[in-house]
């Protein structure tokens, strides 16, 4: 059994919008709906648990009914950070029954079905897998004063996306360890890496952009028009 966790509790302050960005319209459909519809289209995923800001559960339940999002089995109130939200979702009964967990950001509405399937296939082999894209720009490491230390080798670098897939027991172990030492990672894979466990990287999808700034919404609109 595979269950998706969708952290959607952020407020999206960088968009300076009246609503949390996951509820903003993207081609006349709420962004979170498009993300959940992507999950609906992945046959391997049987259920989804969504972590949202306090006070938005009724709104999400209405959207699930309106758009027939049958895989959303539980809605939880998220925490102060993304990591807190995923930790809350990990306590859901649906997740505890799963063999594998897929974590996908609510603000990546354009992830294709094959990307979920690709990371799941790798997770079944390695226990943990993430998608990534090779950077096209030169990447440099700098000092605290903004001086270049060195130029990094692009062929060894990847820009990591979601969905990320994990064997459930491994992910739970990683979250317990992070909680015990008070450590917060920038993504779920970082917590698994901290255990010393290998995380496989598969090829990501260029269209799988993360909606962070107003320009990202414009780009997403354009990509949907071309689809």
TORDOTI-16794 format. One record per residue: residue number from 1; residue in one letter; x, y, z of N, C-alpha, C in turn. Coordinates in steps of 0.05 Angstrom, whole numbers, plus 5000, padded with zeros to 4 digits. Layout:
REM residues N
(node NUM, "a", (X, Y, Z), (X, Y, Z), (X, Y, Z))
...
***
This chain:
REM residues 227
(node 1, "x", (5017, 4976, 5000), (5000, 5000, 5000), (5018, 5025, 5000))
(node 2, "x", (5011, 5044, 4983), (5026, 5069, 4981), (5007, 5092, 4989))
(node 3, "x", (5016, 5109, 5007), (5001, 5132, 5016), (5017, 5157, 5010))
(node 4, "x", (5003, 5178, 5000), (5016, 5204, 4995), (5011, 5222, 5018))
(node 5, "x", (5032, 5236, 5026), (5029, 5259, 5045), (5034, 5284, 5030))
(node 6, "x", (5015, 5303, 5033), (5017, 5328, 5019), (5019, 5351, 5039))
(node 7, "x", (5043, 5361, 5045), (5046, 5384, 5063), (5036, 5409, 5049))
(node 8, "x", (5015, 5421, 5061), (5002, 5444, 5048), (4995, 5465, 5069))
(node 9, "x", (5011, 5467, 5090), (5005, 5484, 5113), (5019, 5511, 5111))
(node 10, "x", (5035, 5516, 5091), (5049, 5541, 5088), (5029, 5564, 5082))
(node 11, "x", (5038, 5588, 5088), (5021, 5612, 5083), (5029, 5627, 5058))
(node 12, "x", (5052, 5620, 5046), (5059, 5632, 5021), (5063, 5662, 5022))
(node 13, "x", (5077, 5672, 5042), (5079, 5701, 5045), (5095, 5714, 5022))
(node 14, "x", (5112, 5699, 5009), (5127, 5712, 4987), (5110, 5719, 4963))
(node 15, "x", (5086, 5707, 4961), (5068, 5714, 4940), (5051, 5738, 4947))
(node 16, "x", (5051, 5746, 4972), (5036, 5769, 4981), (5007, 5768, 4972))
(node 17, "x", (4994, 5744, 4977), (4967, 5739, 4968), (4948, 5739, 4991))
(node 18, "x", (4922, 5743, 4987), (4902, 5743, 5009), (4897, 5716, 5020))
(node 19, "x", (4903, 5695, 5005), (4899, 5667, 5014), (4926, 5652, 5015))
(node 20, "x", (4928, 5631, 5030), (4952, 5614, 5027), (4954, 5605, 4998))
(node 21, "x", (4979, 5605, 4987), (4982, 5602, 4959), (4971, 5576, 4947))
(node 22, "x", (4969, 5555, 4964), (4958, 5530, 4954), (4928, 5532, 4947))
(node 23, "x", (4915, 5553, 4957), (4887, 5556, 4950), (4882, 5577, 4928))
(node 24, "x", (4904, 5589, 4918), (4901, 5608, 4896), (4893, 5594, 4870))
(node 25, "x", (4878, 5608, 4853), (4870, 5595, 4827), (4893, 5592, 4808))
(node 26, "x", (4893, 5570, 4794), (4912, 5565, 4772), (4895, 5555, 4749))
(node 27, "x", (4891, 5573, 4730), (4873, 5568, 4707), (4845, 5559, 4718))
(node 28, "x", (4834, 5576, 4735), (4807, 5573, 4746), (4803, 5548, 4763))
(node 29, "x", (4825, 5538, 4774), (4823, 5515, 4792), (4843, 5519, 4814))
(node 30, "x", (4835, 5515, 4839), (4855, 5519, 4861), (4880, 5502, 4857))
(node 31, "x", (4902, 5514, 4863), (4928, 5501, 4859), (4929, 5474, 4873))
(node 32, "x", (4919, 5473, 4898), (4920, 5447, 4912), (4902, 5426, 4899))
(node 33, "x", (4881, 5434, 4886), (4865, 5415, 4871), (4880, 5403, 4849))
(node 34, "x", (4895, 5419, 4834), (4911, 5408, 4812), (4932, 5388, 4823))
(node 35, "x", (4944, 5394, 4845), (4964, 5376, 4857), (4950, 5350, 4865))
(node 36, "x", (4928, 5352, 4878), (4914, 5328, 4887), (4903, 5312, 4864))
(node 37, "x", (4895, 5325, 4842), (4887, 5311, 4818), (4910, 5295, 4806))
(node 38, "x", (4934, 5306, 4807), (4957, 5292, 4798), (4961, 5266, 4813))
(node 39, "x", (4956, 5267, 4840), (4959, 5243, 4856), (4936, 5224, 4850))
(node 40, "x", (4912, 5234, 4845), (4889, 5217, 4837), (4896, 5200, 4813))
(node 41, "x", (4913, 5210, 4795), (4919, 5197, 4770), (4942, 5176, 4772))
(node 42, "x", (4953, 5173, 4796), (4974, 5153, 4800), (4962, 5128, 4812))
(node 43, "x", (4959, 5107, 4796), (4945, 5083, 4806), (4958, 5069, 4830))
(node 44, "x", (4984, 5072, 4833), (4998, 5060, 4855), (4991, 5072, 4882))
(node 45, "x", (4982, 5097, 4882), (4976, 5111, 4907), (4946, 5105, 4914))
(node 46, "x", (4942, 5095, 4938), (4915, 5088, 4946), (4901, 5109, 4963))
(node 47, "x", (4916, 5126, 4977), (4904, 5145, 4995), (4923, 5169, 4998))
(node 48, "x", (4912, 5191, 5007), (4928, 5216, 5011), (4920, 5228, 5038))
(node 49, "x", (4940, 5238, 5052), (4936, 5253, 5077), (4947, 5282, 5072))
(node 50, "x", (4931, 5302, 5077), (4938, 5329, 5071), (4940, 5345, 5097))
(node 51, "x", (4963, 5359, 5100), (4967, 5377, 5123), (4963, 5406, 5114))
(node 52, "x", (4943, 5420, 5127), (4936, 5447, 5118), (4937, 5466, 5142))
(node 53, "x", (4936, 5492, 5136), (4935, 5511, 5159), (4909, 5508, 5175))
(node 54, "x", (4910, 5515, 5200), (4887, 5514, 5217), (4865, 5533, 5206))
(node 55, "x", (4840, 5523, 5205), (4818, 5538, 5195), (4811, 5533, 5166))
(node 56, "x", (4826, 5516, 5152), (4820, 5511, 5124), (4810, 5483, 5118))
(node 57, "x", (4804, 5467, 5139), (4795, 5440, 5134), (4769, 5439, 5119))
(node 58, "x", (4750, 5456, 5128), (4724, 5455, 5115), (4726, 5463, 5085))
(node 59, "x", (4743, 5483, 5079), (4747, 5491, 5052), (4759, 5469, 5035))
(node 60, "x", (4778, 5454, 5046), (4790, 5432, 5031), (4770, 5409, 5027))
(node 61, "x", (4754, 5403, 5048), (4734, 5382, 5045), (4714, 5389, 5023))
(node 62, "x", (4707, 5414, 5022), (4688, 5423, 5001), (4701, 5419, 4973))
(node 63, "x", (4727, 5426, 4970), (4740, 5422, 4945), (4743, 5393, 4937))
(node 64, "x", (4748, 5376, 4957), (4750, 5347, 4952), (4723, 5337, 4941))
(node 65, "x", (4701, 5346, 4952), (4675, 5338, 4943), (4669, 5349, 4915))
(node 66, "x", (4675, 5374, 4911), (4669, 5387, 4886), (4685, 5375, 4863))
(node 67, "x", (4710, 5368, 4868), (4727, 5357, 4846), (4731, 5327, 4848))
(node 68, "x", (4716, 5314, 4865), (4716, 5285, 4868), (4744, 5274, 4873))
(node 69, "x", (4756, 5285, 4893), (4783, 5277, 4901), (4781, 5254, 4921))
(node 70, "x", (4776, 5230, 4911), (4769, 5208, 4928), (4792, 5197, 4945))
(node 71, "x", (4817, 5203, 4937), (4840, 5191, 4951), (4846, 5206, 4977))
(node 72, "x", (4836, 5230, 4980), (4841, 5246, 5005), (4825, 5233, 5027))
(node 73, "x", (4838, 5218, 5044), (4825, 5203, 5066), (4826, 5218, 5093))
(node 74, "x", (4846, 5235, 5095), (4848, 5249, 5121), (4861, 5277, 5117))
(node 75, "x", (4851, 5296, 5132), (4862, 5323, 5132), (4871, 5329, 5161))
(node 76, "x", (4896, 5338, 5163), (4907, 5344, 5190), (4916, 5373, 5190))
(node 77, "x", (4917, 5385, 5213), (4927, 5412, 5216), (4958, 5411, 5217))
(node 78, "x", (4970, 5426, 5199), (5000, 5425, 5198), (5013, 5441, 5220))
(node 79, "x", (5039, 5439, 5221), (5054, 5452, 5242), (5067, 5478, 5233))
(node 80, "x", (5085, 5488, 5249), (5098, 5514, 5243), (5117, 5512, 5219))
(node 81, "x", (5128, 5488, 5214), (5146, 5484, 5192), (5136, 5461, 5175))
(node 82, "x", (5147, 5458, 5151), (5140, 5436, 5133), (5146, 5409, 5147))
(node 83, "x", (5169, 5408, 5161), (5176, 5383, 5174), (5156, 5376, 5196))
(node 84, "x", (5146, 5396, 5210), (5126, 5392, 5231), (5100, 5381, 5218))
(node 85, "x", (5093, 5391, 5195), (5069, 5383, 5181), (5070, 5354, 5172))
(node 86, "x", (5093, 5346, 5161), (5097, 5318, 5153), (5096, 5300, 5178))
(node 87, "x", (5109, 5309, 5199), (5109, 5293, 5224), (5080, 5288, 5234))
(node 88, "x", (5063, 5309, 5232), (5035, 5306, 5239), (5021, 5286, 5222))
(node 89, "x", (5026, 5287, 5196), (5013, 5269, 5177), (5022, 5240, 5181))
(node 90, "x", (5047, 5236, 5189), (5058, 5209, 5194), (5043, 5195, 5216))
(node 91, "x", (5028, 5209, 5233), (5013, 5197, 5255), (4986, 5186, 5246))
(node 92, "x", (4978, 5193, 5221), (4952, 5185, 5211), (4951, 5154, 5208))
(node 93, "x", (4928, 5143, 5214), (4925, 5114, 5212), (4930, 5104, 5184))
(node 94, "x", (4921, 5119, 5164), (4926, 5111, 5136), (4955, 5108, 5130))
(node 95, "x", (4972, 5126, 5141), (5001, 5124, 5136), (5013, 5101, 5151))
(node 96, "x", (5004, 5096, 5175), (5015, 5074, 5191), (5010, 5046, 5178))
(node 97, "x", (4990, 5045, 5160), (4984, 5020, 5147), (4999, 5017, 5121))
(node 98, "x", (5014, 5037, 5112), (5027, 5037, 5086), (5054, 5023, 5087))
(node 99, "x", (5061, 5012, 5064), (5088, 5001, 5061), (5107, 5023, 5051))
(node 100, "x", (5097, 5041, 5034), (5113, 5063, 5024), (5097, 5089, 5027))
(node 101, "x", (5112, 5111, 5030), (5101, 5137, 5033), (5113, 5155, 5011))
(node 102, "x", (5096, 5169, 4997), (5105, 5189, 4978), (5098, 5217, 4989))
(node 103, "x", (5118, 5234, 4990), (5113, 5261, 5000), (5116, 5281, 4976))
(node 104, "x", (5095, 5296, 4972), (5094, 5315, 4950), (5084, 5342, 4958))
(node 105, "x", (5099, 5363, 4952), (5092, 5390, 4959), (5065, 5398, 4945))
(node 106, "x", (5048, 5410, 4960), (5022, 5420, 4950), (5026, 5440, 4928))
(node 107, "x", (5048, 5454, 4928), (5053, 5476, 4909), (5070, 5467, 4885))
(node 108, "x", (5069, 5441, 4879), (5080, 5430, 4854), (5058, 5417, 4839))
(node 109, "x", (5040, 5432, 4826), (5016, 5421, 4814), (5020, 5408, 4787))
(node 110, "x", (5044, 5409, 4776), (5047, 5399, 4748), (5064, 5373, 4747))
(node 111, "x", (5067, 5360, 4770), (5083, 5335, 4769), (5068, 5314, 4753))
(node 112, "x", (5081, 5302, 4733), (5068, 5281, 4717), (5066, 5254, 4731))
(node 113, "x", (5047, 5238, 4723), (5043, 5212, 4735), (5068, 5195, 4734))
(node 114, "x", (5083, 5196, 4712), (5106, 5179, 4709), (5128, 5186, 4729))
(node 115, "x", (5128, 5211, 4739), (5149, 5218, 4759), (5143, 5205, 4786))
(node 116, "x", (5118, 5204, 4794), (5111, 5189, 4818), (5119, 5160, 4815))
(node 117, "x", (5113, 5148, 4792), (5119, 5120, 4788), (5149, 5115, 4787))
(node 118, "x", (5164, 5134, 4776), (5193, 5130, 4775), (5206, 5131, 4803))
(node 119, "x", (5197, 5149, 4820), (5210, 5150, 4847), (5201, 5126, 4863))
(node 120, "x", (5176, 5117, 4860), (5167, 5094, 4874), (5182, 5069, 4866))
(node 121, "x", (5187, 5066, 4841), (5203, 5043, 4832), (5231, 5043, 4844))
(node 122, "x", (5243, 5066, 4845), (5270, 5068, 4857), (5269, 5064, 4887))
(node 123, "x", (5248, 5074, 4900), (5245, 5070, 4929), (5242, 5041, 4936))
(node 124, "x", (5228, 5026, 4919), (5225, 4997, 4925), (5252, 4983, 4923))
(node 125, "x", (5270, 4994, 4907), (5297, 4982, 4904), (5316, 4991, 4926))
(node 126, "x", (5315, 5017, 4933), (5335, 5029, 4951), (5324, 5036, 4978))
(node 127, "x", (5298, 5037, 4981), (5286, 5046, 5006), (5279, 5075, 5007))
(node 128, "x", (5293, 5091, 4990), (5288, 5120, 4989), (5296, 5131, 4962))
(node 129, "x", (5280, 5149, 4951), (5287, 5160, 4924), (5275, 5187, 4921))
(node 130, "x", (5289, 5204, 4906), (5279, 5231, 4900), (5285, 5237, 4871))
(node 131, "x", (5270, 5256, 4859), (5276, 5265, 4832), (5294, 5289, 4832))
(node 132, "x", (5311, 5292, 4812), (5328, 5315, 4811), (5335, 5323, 4783))
(node 133, "x", (5341, 5348, 4779), (5350, 5359, 4753), (5378, 5370, 4755))
(node 134, "x", (5394, 5365, 4734), (5420, 5377, 4734), (5418, 5407, 4729))
(node 135, "x", (5433, 5423, 4744), (5432, 5452, 4740), (5444, 5460, 4713))
(node 136, "x", (5432, 5480, 4701), (5443, 5489, 4675), (5461, 5513, 4679))
(node 137, "x", (5459, 5527, 4701), (5476, 5550, 4708), (5501, 5540, 4723))
(node 138, "x", (5522, 5556, 4721), (5545, 5551, 4738), (5538, 5556, 4767))
(node 139, "x", (5547, 5538, 4785), (5541, 5540, 4813), (5566, 5545, 4829))
(node 140, "x", (5567, 5565, 4845), (5591, 5572, 4860), (5584, 5573, 4890))
(node 141, "x", (5603, 5564, 4906), (5601, 5566, 4935), (5614, 5592, 4944))
(node 142, "x", (5600, 5607, 4962), (5610, 5633, 4971), (5614, 5634, 5001))
(node 143, "x", (5630, 5653, 5010), (5634, 5658, 5038), (5610, 5674, 5050))
(node 144, "x", (5610, 5678, 5076), (5589, 5694, 5089), (5590, 5723, 5079))
(node 145, "x", (5613, 5731, 5069), (5617, 5759, 5059), (5611, 5761, 5029))
(node 146, "x", (5602, 5739, 5017), (5594, 5740, 4989), (5618, 5737, 4969))
(node 147, "x", (5639, 5725, 4978), (5663, 5720, 4961), (5663, 5691, 4953))
(node 148, "x", (5669, 5686, 4927), (5669, 5659, 4917), (5691, 5643, 4929))
(node 149, "x", (5683, 5619, 4939), (5703, 5600, 4950), (5713, 5581, 4927))
(node 150, "x", (5693, 5571, 4913), (5700, 5551, 4892), (5676, 5548, 4873))
(node 151, "x", (5682, 5538, 4850), (5662, 5531, 4830), (5656, 5501, 4832))
(node 152, "x", (5631, 5494, 4836), (5623, 5466, 4839), (5620, 5452, 4812))
(node 153, "x", (5624, 5426, 4812), (5622, 5411, 4787), (5592, 5405, 4782))
(node 154, "x", (5582, 5416, 4761), (5553, 5413, 4755), (5545, 5384, 4751))
(node 155, "x", (5562, 5368, 4740), (5555, 5340, 4734), (5550, 5324, 4760))
(node 156, "x", (5559, 5335, 4783), (5555, 5321, 4808), (5532, 5333, 4824))
(node 157, "x", (5519, 5354, 4813), (5498, 5368, 4828), (5470, 5362, 4816))
(node 158, "x", (5450, 5363, 4834), (5422, 5360, 4825), (5404, 5379, 4841))
(node 159, "x", (5385, 5390, 4827), (5364, 5407, 4840), (5341, 5388, 4846))
(node 160, "x", (5336, 5384, 4872), (5318, 5363, 4881), (5289, 5373, 4882))
(node 161, "x", (5271, 5356, 4873), (5243, 5362, 4872), (5227, 5343, 4891))
(node 162, "x", (5201, 5345, 4891), (5184, 5325, 4901), (5167, 5316, 4877))
(node 163, "x", (5155, 5292, 4877), (5151, 5274, 4899), (5176, 5259, 4908))
(node 164, "x", (5178, 5254, 4934), (5199, 5237, 4945), (5186, 5213, 4957))
(node 165, "x", (5198, 5189, 4953), (5186, 5164, 4962), (5204, 5149, 4981))
(node 166, "x", (5192, 5137, 5002), (5207, 5124, 5022), (5193, 5099, 5032))
(node 167, "x", (5208, 5079, 5041), (5197, 5058, 5056), (5187, 5070, 5083))
(node 168, "x", (5163, 5064, 5091), (5151, 5078, 5113), (5168, 5076, 5139))
(node 169, "x", (5176, 5052, 5145), (5192, 5048, 5170), (5217, 5065, 5170))
(node 170, "x", (5230, 5067, 5147), (5254, 5083, 5145), (5248, 5113, 5149))
(node 171, "x", (5227, 5122, 5137), (5219, 5151, 5140), (5212, 5157, 5169))
(node 172, "x", (5197, 5139, 5182), (5190, 5143, 5210), (5215, 5144, 5228))
(node 173, "x", (5234, 5126, 5222), (5259, 5126, 5237), (5274, 5152, 5234))
(node 174, "x", (5274, 5163, 5210), (5288, 5188, 5204), (5275, 5211, 5219))
(node 175, "x", (5249, 5211, 5220), (5235, 5233, 5234), (5238, 5231, 5264))
(node 176, "x", (5239, 5207, 5274), (5244, 5204, 5303), (5272, 5214, 5311))
(node 177, "x", (5291, 5207, 5294), (5319, 5215, 5300), (5322, 5245, 5298))
(node 178, "x", (5308, 5258, 5278), (5310, 5287, 5275), (5297, 5300, 5299))
(node 179, "x", (5274, 5290, 5309), (5260, 5301, 5332), (5277, 5299, 5357))
(node 180, "x", (5291, 5277, 5360), (5307, 5273, 5384), (5331, 5292, 5386))
(node 181, "x", (5342, 5299, 5363), (5365, 5317, 5364), (5358, 5346, 5356))
(node 182, "x", (5332, 5351, 5351), (5323, 5378, 5345), (5333, 5389, 5319))
(node 183, "x", (5337, 5371, 5299), (5349, 5379, 5274), (5327, 5381, 5252))
(node 184, "x", (5329, 5401, 5235), (5310, 5405, 5214), (5324, 5405, 5187))
(node 185, "x", (5315, 5389, 5169), (5326, 5388, 5142), (5310, 5404, 5122))
(node 186, "x", (5322, 5409, 5099), (5308, 5425, 5079), (5289, 5408, 5062))
(node 187, "x", (5292, 5382, 5064), (5272, 5364, 5052), (5272, 5338, 5068))
(node 188, "x", (5254, 5320, 5061), (5251, 5295, 5075), (5275, 5277, 5071))
(node 189, "x", (5287, 5277, 5047), (5310, 5261, 5041), (5333, 5268, 5059))
(node 190, "x", (5336, 5293, 5067), (5358, 5301, 5084), (5357, 5287, 5111))
(node 191, "x", (5333, 5281, 5121), (5331, 5267, 5146), (5339, 5238, 5143))
(node 192, "x", (5333, 5226, 5121), (5341, 5198, 5115), (5371, 5197, 5111))
(node 193, "x", (5382, 5217, 5097), (5411, 5218, 5093), (5425, 5219, 5120))
(node 194, "x", (5414, 5234, 5139), (5427, 5237, 5165), (5429, 5211, 5180))
(node 195, "x", (5413, 5191, 5173), (5415, 5164, 5184), (5438, 5149, 5173))
(node 196, "x", (5449, 5159, 5150), (5470, 5144, 5136), (5459, 5126, 5115))
(node 197, "x", (5433, 5128, 5110), (5420, 5111, 5090), (5422, 5123, 5062))
(node 198, "x", (5426, 5106, 5042), (5429, 5116, 5014), (5401, 5126, 5004))
(node 199, "x", (5402, 5147, 4989), (5378, 5158, 4976), (5384, 5159, 4946))
(node 200, "x", (5368, 5145, 4930), (5372, 5145, 4901), (5361, 5170, 4889))
(node 201, "x", (5373, 5180, 4868), (5364, 5203, 4853), (5356, 5194, 4825))
(node 202, "x", (5331, 5199, 4817), (5322, 5193, 4790), (5319, 5220, 4775))
(node 203, "x", (5316, 5218, 4749), (5313, 5242, 4732), (5286, 5255, 4738))
(node 204, "x", (5287, 5281, 4744), (5262, 5296, 4750), (5249, 5306, 4724))
(node 205, "x", (5229, 5323, 4728), (5213, 5334, 4706), (5216, 5364, 4706))
(node 206, "x", (5225, 5376, 4684), (5228, 5405, 4683), (5203, 5420, 4688))
(node 207, "x", (5180, 5410, 4680), (5154, 5424, 4684), (5145, 5422, 4713))
(node 208, "x", (5158, 5407, 4729), (5149, 5403, 4757), (5159, 5426, 4775))
(node 209, "x", (5150, 5450, 4768), (5160, 5474, 4782), (5146, 5477, 4809))
(node 210, "x", (5160, 5491, 4827), (5149, 5497, 4853), (5139, 5526, 4853))
(node 211, "x", (5113, 5530, 4860), (5102, 5557, 4860), (5111, 5572, 4885))
(node 212, "x", (5129, 5591, 4882), (5140, 5606, 4904), (5135, 5636, 4900))
(node 213, "x", (5140, 5646, 4876), (5138, 5674, 4870), (5116, 5679, 4849))
(node 214, "x", (5106, 5704, 4847), (5085, 5710, 4827), (5093, 5700, 4798))
(node 215, "x", (5118, 5703, 4791), (5126, 5694, 4764), (5121, 5664, 4760))
(node 216, "x", (5123, 5648, 4782), (5119, 5619, 4779), (5091, 5613, 4771))
(node 217, "x", (5071, 5629, 4781), (5043, 5625, 4773), (5040, 5630, 4743))
(node 218, "x", (5053, 5651, 4733), (5052, 5657, 4704), (5063, 5634, 4688))
(node 219, "x", (5086, 5624, 4697), (5099, 5602, 4682), (5081, 5577, 4683))
(node 220, "x", (5069, 5571, 4706), (5052, 5548, 4708), (5027, 5551, 4690))
(node 221, "x", (5016, 5575, 4689), (4993, 5580, 4671), (5001, 5574, 4642))
(node 222, "x", (5024, 5583, 4634), (5034, 5579, 4607), (5038, 5549, 4601))
(node 223, "x", (5050, 5534, 4620), (5054, 5506, 4616), (5028, 5491, 4614))
(node 224, "x", (5008, 5499, 4629), (4982, 5486, 4627), (4969, 5492, 4600))
(node 225, "x", (4973, 5516, 4590), (4962, 5523, 4563), (4974, 5506, 4541))
(node 226, "x", (5000, 5499, 4545), (5014, 5484, 4524), (5009, 5453, 4527))
(node 227, "x", (4998, 5445, 4549), (4994, 5416, 4553), (4972, 5404, 4536))
***
